[in-house]
Amino acid sequence: MIFARTAGRLWRVLTDPISRFNVWSYFHGFYKQMPDEEFLRFKFKSSLGYALNLDNPQTLCEKLQWLKLYDRRPEYTSMVDKLAVKKIVADKIGSEHVIPLIRVYDTFDDINFDELPEQFVLKCTHDSGGLAICRDKSTFDREAAKRKLTRSLGNNYFWIAREWPYKNVQPRIIAEEFVDALGKDNSIEYKLTCYNGRVKFFTICRGPAHDLWSKRTNEHYDRDFNRLNFWVNYRNPREPEKIPEQMHELIALSDKLAEGIPQVRVDWYIADGKIYFGEMTFFTWEGIMRFNPPEWDKILGSWLELPTEKRM
């Protein structure tokens, strides 16, 4: 059965140009010669089944592609840089919300593990998912971490879906303090999506990040804590999640960080009662999302007002 499924996927890649494009677009270096707009039009149509309308975008997914092309402000690069954003956040809302930095490295071989504590987290500054968590130095698999992080350092995340903020981020590795509440099967992240400088809805995510869809749940609420009945990839939990007491503060902090930005998602953690900033994301799921039910693509799109001028 597994062989048959694998053979079927391979055959689709070999015979179907759309399947082939979707696979090869995830390998950095392919399609670099294709202009951004042409690339996004093809990727959008092949992924969602309808043509991308950039002249009069209506759905959220369409508007996010428009922002990729026409809202290219230099400061966005620092906001997605996992090192540079720490200073931005500290300056705007206070260093107490920033997970402490231990060291910065240009390569994995630069890491002196004797200088690191027994527990720590290694992250690449320029991509999504390039991280390794050490809960115990005596059992930490350094070779596996080296393979993963070195591979990430060699990639430019921009080329996967033309998310412009990532294009010019300097690839580095940072070592951060370990926060015990994170990275577990029952860990919770709070992702607050802001339109036009203000939180419009938030998502409570339970489960390990960058893992199987079956291991994680997402639940969405508007700014007034009304539950929004849609899902993308991660299904809603069977029982509603508890909205934390700090949610009003999370909303206020997100509003400050999102000021002047058409669309950005601000991620947070709460550990031992303390609020920690996670990251800023400009294009959730690359801005290519299959909503269930589908009408939510248009509903959320109607909430987002695009800039009147293009910034390229």
C-alpha positions in Angstrom: 0.0 0.0 0.0 2.8 2.5 1.0 4.7 1.5 -2.2 1.6 2.1 -4.3 1.0 5.6 -2.8 4.7 6.5 -3.3 4.6 5.3 -6.9 1.4 7.3 -7.5 2.9 10.5 -6.2 6.1 10.0 -8.2 4.1 9.4 -11.4 2.1 12.6 -10.8 5.3 14.6 -10.4 6.7 13.0 -13.6 3.6 13.5 -15.7 1.8 16.5 -14.3 3.4 20.0 -14.6 1.5 21.4 -11.7 2.5 18.6 -9.3 6.1 18.9 -10.6 6.1 22.7 -10.0 4.7 22.3 -6.4 7.4 19.8 -5.5 10.3 21.5 -7.1 9.4 25.0 -5.8 10.3 23.7 -2.3 13.9 22.9 -3.5 15.8 26.2 -3.2 17.4 27.2 -6.5 14.6 26.0 -8.8 12.6 28.6 -10.6 14.9 31.5 -9.5 14.8 32.8 -13.1 11.0 33.0 -13.0 9.8 36.6 -12.1 8.0 36.9 -8.8 4.6 37.7 -10.2 4.7 34.9 -12.7 5.8 32.4 -10.0 3.1 33.5 -7.6 0.4 33.3 -10.2 1.4 29.7 -11.2 1.8 28.6 -7.6 -1.5 30.1 -6.5 -3.5 28.6 -9.3 -1.9 25.2 -8.9 -2.4 25.2 -5.1 -5.9 26.7 -4.8 -7.5 26.1 -8.2 -8.5 29.6 -9.1 -6.6 32.4 -10.8 -4.8 35.0 -8.7 -6.5 38.4 -9.1 -3.9 41.1 -8.3 -5.9 44.0 -9.9 -8.8 43.7 -7.5 -7.9 41.1 -4.9 -10.8 40.0 -2.7 -9.8 36.9 -0.8 -7.3 36.9 2.0 -5.0 34.6 0.0 -5.1 37.0 -2.9 -4.4 40.0 -0.7 -1.4 38.3 0.9 0.1 37.6 -2.6 -0.4 41.3 -3.4 1.4 42.3 -0.2 4.3 40.0 -1.2 4.8 41.9 -4.4 3.8 45.5 -3.5 4.5 46.1 0.2 8.2 45.6 0.4 9.5 47.8 3.2 13.1 47.4 4.3 12.2 47.1 8.0 10.3 43.9 7.4 13.6 42.1 7.0 14.6 42.9 10.5 11.2 41.9 11.8 11.5 38.3 10.5 15.2 38.1 11.5 15.1 36.1 14.8 18.1 38.0 16.1 17.3 41.6 14.9 13.7 41.4 16.0 14.7 40.9 19.6 15.9 44.5 19.8 12.8 45.8 18.0 10.6 44.1 20.5 12.6 45.1 23.5 12.6 48.7 22.4 8.9 48.8 21.7 7.4 46.8 24.6 10.2 45.9 26.9 13.0 43.3 27.2 11.1 41.3 29.7 9.1 39.9 26.8 12.1 38.7 24.9 13.5 35.2 25.5 17.2 35.8 26.6 19.9 35.4 24.0 23.0 33.4 24.9 25.2 33.5 21.8 25.3 34.2 18.0 27.1 32.0 15.5 27.8 32.2 11.8 28.2 28.4 11.5 27.4 25.3 13.6 31.1 24.6 13.9 31.5 28.0 15.7 29.4 26.7 18.6 31.4 26.0 21.8 29.1 23.7 23.7 31.2 24.0 26.9 30.0 27.6 27.1 26.3 26.7 26.8 24.1 25.7 29.8 22.6 22.2 30.2 19.5 23.3 28.4 19.2 25.7 25.4 17.6 26.2 22.0 19.4 26.7 18.7 17.6 28.6 16.0 18.5 29.8 12.5 17.7 33.4 12.1 16.4 33.4 8.6 13.9 30.6 8.1 11.0 28.7 9.6 11.6 25.4 11.3 15.4 25.5 11.5 15.8 24.8 15.2 17.2 22.2 17.6 16.1 21.9 21.3 18.6 20.6 23.9 16.9 19.5 27.1 20.0 17.6 28.3 23.5 18.2 27.0 24.6 14.7 27.8 22.0 13.2 25.4 21.8 16.0 22.8 22.4 14.6 19.3 24.9 17.2 18.0 25.4 15.5 14.7 21.6 15.5 13.9 21.4 19.2 15.0 24.4 20.0 12.8 22.9 18.4 9.7 19.6 20.1 10.2 20.9 23.6 11.0 23.7 23.5 8.4 21.1 22.5 5.8 19.0 25.4 6.9 21.9 27.9 6.8 22.4 27.0 3.1 18.8 27.8 2.2 17.2 31.1 1.3 13.6 30.8 2.5 12.4 33.5 0.1 12.5 31.2 -2.9 9.9 28.8 -1.6 7.0 31.2 -1.9 8.6 34.6 -2.6 8.0 35.9 0.9 10.1 39.1 0.4 10.9 39.9 4.0 13.1 36.8 4.2 15.2 37.5 1.0 18.0 39.5 2.6 18.1 38.1 6.2 21.7 37.2 7.2 21.7 33.4 7.9 23.1 32.8 11.4 22.4 30.5 14.4 21.4 31.9 17.8 21.4 30.1 21.1 18.5 31.1 23.4 17.6 30.2 26.9 15.5 27.1 27.2 11.8 27.7 28.3 10.5 24.4 29.7 6.9 25.1 28.8 7.6 25.1 25.0 8.1 22.3 22.5 5.9 19.7 24.2 2.8 17.9 23.0 0.5 20.1 25.1 2.4 23.4 24.6 0.3 26.4 23.7 1.1 29.2 21.3 -1.0 32.3 20.9 -0.9 33.7 17.3 -2.5 37.2 16.9 -3.2 38.2 13.4 -3.2 42.0 12.9 -4.7 43.9 10.0 -3.9 47.5 9.4 -2.1 47.8 12.7 -4.7 46.2 14.9 -5.5 42.6 16.1 -8.5 41.2 14.2 -8.4 37.6 15.4 -6.2 35.3 17.4 -5.4 31.6 17.2 -4.8 29.3 20.2 -2.5 26.5 19.0 -1.9 23.4 21.1 0.8 20.9 20.3 4.3 20.8 18.9 5.1 23.3 16.1 6.3 22.0 12.7 4.9 18.6 13.4 2.2 16.3 12.0 -1.2 18.0 11.4 -2.8 15.3 13.5 -0.7 16.3 16.6 -1.8 19.9 16.8 -5.1 21.9 17.0 -5.8 25.5 16.2 -8.8 27.4 17.5 -9.7 30.9 16.2 -11.4 33.9 18.0 -12.0 37.5 17.0 -10.8 40.4 19.0 -14.0 40.3 21.2 -13.4 36.6 22.0 -16.1 35.3 19.7 -15.2 31.9 18.3 -14.6 31.8 14.5 -15.8 28.6 13.0 -13.1 27.8 10.4 -9.9 25.8 10.2 -6.9 25.5 7.9 -4.7 22.3 8.0 -5.0 22.0 11.8 -8.5 21.2 13.0 -10.3 22.8 15.9 -10.0 21.0 19.3 -13.0 18.9 20.5 -13.3 21.1 23.6 -12.8 24.9 23.4 -9.5 26.1 24.7 -9.4 28.4 27.7 -8.6 32.0 26.8 -5.8 33.1 29.2 -6.2 36.0 31.5 -3.4 37.8 29.8 -5.2 37.8 26.4 -6.1 41.5 26.7 -2.4 42.3 27.3 -1.4 40.1 24.4 -3.7 42.1 22.2 -2.4 45.4 23.4 1.2 44.3 22.9 0.5 43.0 19.4 -1.2 46.3 18.5 2.0 48.1 19.4 4.2 45.8 17.4 1.9 45.8 14.4 1.5 49.6 14.2 1.7 50.9 10.7 1.8 47.4 9.1 -1.0 46.2 6.7 -0.9 42.6 7.8 1.3 40.7 10.2 0.9 37.8 12.7 2.5 38.2 16.1 3.2 34.9 18.1 3.5 34.6 21.8 4.0 32.1 24.6 3.0 32.3 28.3 5.4 30.4 30.7 5.1 30.6 34.5 2.8 33.6 34.1 5.3 35.5 31.9 4.5 36.6 28.4 7.3 35.9 25.8 7.4 37.1 22.2 7.8 34.3 19.6 8.1 35.8 16.2 6.5 38.0 13.5 5.1 36.3 10.4 3.9 38.2 7.4 2.4 35.3 5.4 0.8 32.5 7.3 1.0 29.2 5.4 2.8 31.2 2.6 -0.5 33.1 2.1 -1.9 29.9 0.4 -4.6 28.4 2.5 -7.5 26.1 1.9 -10.1 27.3 4.3 -12.8 25.1 5.7 -15.5 26.2 5.0 -14.1 28.0 1.9 -16.1 31.3 2.4 -13.7 32.3 5.2 -11.1 33.1 2.7 -13.3 35.9 1.4 -14.6 36.9 4.9 -11.1 37.4 6.3 -10.1 39.1 3.1 -12.8 41.7 3.6 -11.3 42.6 6.9 -8.0 43.6 5.4 -7.5 46.9 3.7 -4.6 47.0 1.3 -2.3 50.1 1.0 -3.3 52.6 -1.6 0.3 52.9 -2.8 2.7 50.2 -3.9 6.0 50.0 -2.0 8.4 47.9 -4.1 
